[in-house]
Amino acid sequence: MTKLEWALGILLVILLLVVAVLSFMFWFRTGNSAVNVTPNSATVIAQRADDIAPTPAYAGKTAQAAFVLAQPVAQAWQADARLWQASATFPQGASAEELKEGEIAWGFVFYAPGTGKTAVISVTGDQASLISEGSMQLDTPPLDISGWKLDSRDAVQLFLDAGGADFIAQEGITTLTMTLSLGNQSGNNRMEWLISLFATQNGRSFTMRIDATSGEILETTS
């Protein structure tokens, strides 16, 4: 399994959790009583993802602005909590012009080295909430947050300029997902953005890895 395939696997697991949480929060706030949190809710979410119509936007922030809200919640949970990953899925059908702001609801995964625990914290608008907890042992601790220089807005702009905008123009309705990883899984001491566009109607994709410190494009696949 290549490094990109491994990273995409982690991205899929995290995004399933984030999409489920954010979908529930959106429909709950709009008062849609037809949506219930049941064991079959994942099926409902998957069915909605198959709809090619554009989906509504969430009130959002850039990743770094959202992190400012999530960090106090994480430190209240565990004093030694460190950011491990940040993920977001943008509205289906969003244009390149809408995407370039890099503002959306975010899901953050924090890791506490002292206890080996993890926490998922969502940030929607100005509200940060602890969603779930778990356990995980990392071989190496997450990289220092001070190395995170490239915000989501800058990362998306790089992505669009380097082929993402052309992909949207060619494919029509697409969904963009992005994940920031500080886990140093590859051992290269890089924190990376993994950004992907998925074409709803034919399953094609366009994916890019970007160094979140320098802005260097590390890999592109389509």
PyMOL commands that set and color helices and strands:
alter all, ss='L'
color gray80, all
select helices_A, chain A and resi 3-29+41-49+63-77+96-99+145-147+152-171
alter helices_A, ss='H'
color red, helices_A
select strands_A, chain A and resi 82-89+106-112+117-124+127-135+174-181+192-199+205-211+217-221
alter strands_A, ss='S'
color yellow, strands_A
deselect
rebuild
show_as cartoon
